[in-house]
Amino acid sequence: MQKYFIGRQPILDSGGETVAYELLYRSSGINAFDSAVGGDSATSQVLINAVEEKGLTSIVGDKLAFVNLTNRFLEQPALLEFLPRERVVLEVLETVVLNEAVFKGVAALQEANFTIALDDYSPTEQMASLLPFAAIVKYDITQYSMDKLCQIAAKRTGNQPKLLAERVETAAEFSALRDAGFDYFQGYYFAKPEVISGSKIPANKGILLHLLAELNSESITPEQIADIMSREVSLGLRALRYVNSPLTGLVSKVTSIKQAAVLLGRETIRQWVVMLLVADLNDKPMELVNMALVRGRFCQLTARHEGLEDENACFTAGLLSLVDVMMDVDIEQVLDSISATPQLRLILQYRHGRASELLDAIQFIENKNKIIGSELVITEAMNDAYIEAIGWAEQTSQMMKA
């Protein structure tokens, strides 16, 4: 079993009552952020551990949970569809690059009834353009004079966002800002972040990639999804725990992974798989996943062009062709761990069949056609498929990059 850690810092109202907790990524019991961990991975791990692993109620009780979002989650709001809208506040971090995709994502999240907060707000033109979407604006009070903060509160009208003062460290600061009209407060004066830990079953990257590949097929059934999920213990347990939590409002208990797969739906499962991969890839370059996506799409497109019977099997083979490197074990062990079909074993372990030749072709192209002694024939259709696969992989990997 692996341990996970979540930092939790209370947010109080003007009466001193706790109304929410901000959930923060921690890599150990030490109350500090690990700068070696990418922002996307940190957010993914907080969401997975707080919502799916431990359960939101066990961490924040009946209070709200504030969660920090990076560019990837704002640009891919579908990743957040599984979150309970009435329980979370989504924070747009001050480090987010405000581009068109972010504005569209924030608008979509507000339209979906999520509560939006702006973190460490500064009155730039771009940040100000996000104000119509925000219900809460957070001010780092160390960046302003007390007079300026009081002016900000005094100018606020009734239809403008609530004000949250963070990094409040003294009773005098709390009293002054409360009297000025700030609504919420956060800082060491009230409490330092508390680190909560628990145990989790590590995810199997091979099965996650296999499931991601299969979810690419429009013909996959809930039974097939459930079969793969049942081989990835952490994902199956998360699915059952989630659908049986108070968040879903189900009256009767769900006892089978198949039922859970039907209730969650393919897109939600796809989002979980992506987040699990993101959360678990700090030890490997993201470029490995990108290469795997390119290989999978290349094999699929070329198989389609050549009229091969099972283009989805070719996609799966391409996607899994680097999983031994990702998992630091040989390909036979990987295929054993995911209960691979005989067809996949022929392609990946014994390098047999046309799909295996397509893998040779993509590796030949990756190496800029410099494999000495190769007799491979790279067709124009293959080159076209490679270019198209790169574009597709880049779009797909946007939600996964750390």
N, C-alpha and C positions, 0 to 999 in steps of 0.2 A: 504493500500500500504506500502511496505517496501522500505527503502532507501539502495542504494549501493554506494560504494566509490571506486575510482581508483586514485592512485598516478601516476602522469605523469611528468617525468623529461626529458628535452631536451638533445639531442646528436648533437653536432655541428661538422662541417668539419673544415679544417685548415683555411678557409676563414672566419670563424665565422658564417656561415649560418647553421640554423637548418635543419638536414637531417632526423632525427628520434626522437622518444620518447620512453623511457623505461617505460612500464606500470607496476605498483607496486600495490600489494594488500594493501588495507586500510580498517579497520573495522568501521571507523568513520571519521568525518571531521578533526580529529587530524592527523597531518602528521607523523605517526609512525606506524611501523608494530606491530600487536598484536601477541606476541609470543605464546599465547594460541591456535592460529589457526595453524593447520597442514599445511605443505607445499603443499600437494596434493590439499587440500581444497582451499588454497590461489590461486594456479594456476587455478583451476577450476573456481573460482569466477571471476578472471580477464578475462579469456577467455569468459565465459558466458556473463558477463556484458559489456565487450568491443566490442565483435563481434556480439552477438545476441541481447543484451538488448539495448544498446545505439547506436551501429553501429560504426565500426572502423573509418569511415570517419569523423564522428562528434567529435571524440576524437583526432585523429592525422592528420586530413586533408589529404593532398596528401603525407604525410611523412610516413616513415616506423615505425612499432611498434615492439619494442624488448619485448619479453615475456620470463620470467624465467621458466625453466622446471625442475621438480623433477624426481627421478628415475622412478616413475610409468608411466609418460608420455613418457619417453625415451624408456622404456621397452615395452610400448603399443602404438607404433606410430600411430596405426589406429585411436586412439582417436583424432588425430589432422588433419584428412583428410579433415574436413570441412573448415579449415583455408585457406584464400587466400594466396597462396605461394609467390606472388609478393609483398605482403604488410607486411609480418611479418619476423622477425629475431628470431630464436629460440635459447635461451641461455642455455647452459649446465652449471648448477650451480656448484660452487666449492665444494658444499656439497654432490654432487652425488657420490654414490658408483659405481666405474667403474668396472662393471662385464660384462660377455659375452653378456647378454641380452641388456645392454646399448650400447655396441659397434655395435651390430646388428641393434638396433633401430636407432642409429645415422646414420649408413650407409643407412638404408632404407629411412630416412628423406632426406638425401642428394640426394639419387637416385630419390626421388619424387620432386626434385628441390626446397626444402626448403633451406634457408640460415641459416647456423649454426654459432653461436658465442660461444667461450669459456669464461666463466666468471671468473674473479679473477685468471688468469692463473698463474700456478707455474710450473717450468720445471721438473716435476717428469717424470719418465719413462712412467707411465700410461697416464698422461695428454699429453705427447708428442706424444703418439700413436694416439691421436684424431686429431692432427694437419692436417693430410691429408683431413679431412672432414670439416674443419673450413674455413670460409671465413673471419672471424673477430676474433681477440684475444684481450680480455680486460685485462688490467693491473691495479690493484689497486696501484697507485703510492706511497701510504704511506708505502708499503711493500718493496720498493726498493730505493736505492740511486739514485739521478739524474744522476750520472755518469753511473750507471748500466743501467738505462732506455735508455740513449743515445747510449750505446753500443748495446743494443738489437735492436734499430732502425737501427743502422749503419750496422749490420750484416744481416739485412733482404734482401732477393733477390726478384726479381720481381714476382716470382710465389708463394711467401709465403703470408699468410693471412694479411689483413689490421690490423693496430694496433690502439686500442682505449684506451686512458688514462682516467681512472675514478678516482673520488675524487680529481679533480683539483680545488684548492681553491684560487689560486693567479694568478695575471697577469704574474708574473715571471715564474711560472710553465708552464702556457699555452705557453708563448713565447719560452721557452727552449725546450719543447717537440715538438712543431710545427716545430721549426728549426731543431730538430734532425731527424724528419721524421715521427712522429706519424700522423695518418690520421684523427682520430676522437677524440672528447673530451667530457667529462661529469663531472659535479661536481658543488659545491656550488658557484664557481666563476661565473658561467653562470646563474644558477638558482637552487633553492631548488625544490624538487618535489611539484607540484601543485596538490591539491586534487580536483577531479571532482566527483560530486555526481549526483544521479538521483533516480527516483522511479521505483520500479519493483513490479510485482504481485507475491506473494509468491507461490512456487511450492507445490503441494499436494503430499506428499510422498506416500500416498496410491495408487493414480492413477499411479504415476511413477513406483512403484513396480509392479502394475498390468500390465502396458504396457511392462515392462521388462520381465515379465513372459510370456506374449503373444508373444513377439518377439522371444521367444525360439522355437516357433512352426514354422516349415517350411511351413505350409499350410496357415498361416495368410495372408490375402489379404490387399491391400492398403486401401480398404473401412473399414475394421475392425480396422486397425491402426488409420485411420482418426477419426473413431468413438470414440476411447479411447482418442486420442489427443484432440478432441473437448471438452472433459470433464475436461481436465487439461488446464485451461485458459492460464497460463503462457507459456506452451509448444506450444499450438496452435498459440498464438500471436508471439512467437519467430520464429516459422516455417514460418509464413506468412511474417514477417518482413525480415527474412533472404533471402527467395527466391525472394523477391521484391527489395532487396538492389542492388546497383551497382556491388557488388561483384560477382553476378551470371551472369550478362550480359544479362538477359532476356529482350526482347523487349516489350512483352505484360505483363500486370499486372496479377498476380495470386490472385484470390479472394476467393478460397475455401481451407480449410485445406486438403481435399482429394487431390487436385492438388499439394499442397505443400508436402504432404506425398509421392506422386509418384516421384516428382522431387528430394526430399532429399534421398529417398531410405531407406530401412530398417536398414542398418548398420549405416548410419549417425544418424538416429533417436535413435538407440541403444546407440551410443556414447554420444549423448546429454543427454539421460536419466541417463546414468552412471555419467556424469559430474554434472548434477543437484543434484543427490543423494549425491555425494561426497561433493559438495559445501554446502549442507544443513544439514550435519550430525555432525557438531561440538558439538552439544549438546547431542549426543547419542554415546555410544561406537560402534566402527566399528564391534565389535564382534556380535552385534545384526543382522547386515546385513549378516554377514558370516553364522550365525545360520539359518537365513531365507533361504539362498541359499542352505545350506545342507538339510534343511527340504524339500524344493521344489524338489531338485534332488532325494532325497530318495523316496519321494512319487511317483515321475514319474517312477523311475526304478522299484520300487516294483509293481506299477500298470502294467507296461509293462510285468513283469515276470508273474503276475497273469492273464494277458489277459483282464484287465479291458478295457471298451470301450473308455474312454477318459483320457488317461494318461496326456495330457496337462492340463486338469482341475485339476488333482491331483497336478501337478507341481505348478499351480497358487495358489491352496489352501495352499500348504506348504509354498510357498514364502510369502503369505499374513498372515500367522498364527501369526506373531509377529508384524504386522503393528500397532495394537492398542497400543502396548508398545512404538513403535517408535513415534507415534503421540500423546501419552498421552490422548487418549480418548477411550471409550469403543468400542468394535468390531461392534456394531450395527451402531454407528455413522460413523465409517470408511466405512462400507459397503454402507451406504447411500451416503457418499461423492463420492464414485467411481461408483455409479449406478450398484452395483453388481448384477449378474444374480441370479435367484432363486436357481440354483444349488450351487453357492458359498455360498449363505445364509444358505442353508441346512447343508453344511459342516462346515462352520466357526461359524455361529451364533447358530444353533440348534444341531450341532454335530451329524449329521445323515448320514448314509451311510458308505460304505467301505473306502472312502477317509478320513472320520473323524476317522475311526479306525486306518488308517495309521498314522495320526497325533498323536494319542495316542501312537502308537508303537514307533515313533521317539522320543517322549518326554520320554518314558520309557527307551529307549536306552541312551538318553542324560543324564538321571539321574542314569546311570550305573545300571539299572535294580533294583533300590532300592525303587520303589513305593510300599508301603505296601498294601497288600490286592488286588493287581492287578491280573486279570486272563488272561492277554494278553499272547499270544503265539508268541514268537519271533523266526522266522525261520532262517535257515542258509542263505537263499536267502536275507532276510532282513539285516542280519549282513553284507553280501557281498555288498548289496546296500548302506549301511551306509558308509562303508569304501570307496567305489567308489565315493559316494557323497562328502565326505570330500575332496578328491583329486580334484574333479571337482570344488567345491566351492572355494578352495584355488587358483586355476588357474583363476577363474572368478573374485575373489575379488582382485587380484593383481592390477587391473586397478582402484580399488575403495578405497584401504586402505589409510587412512590419518595418 
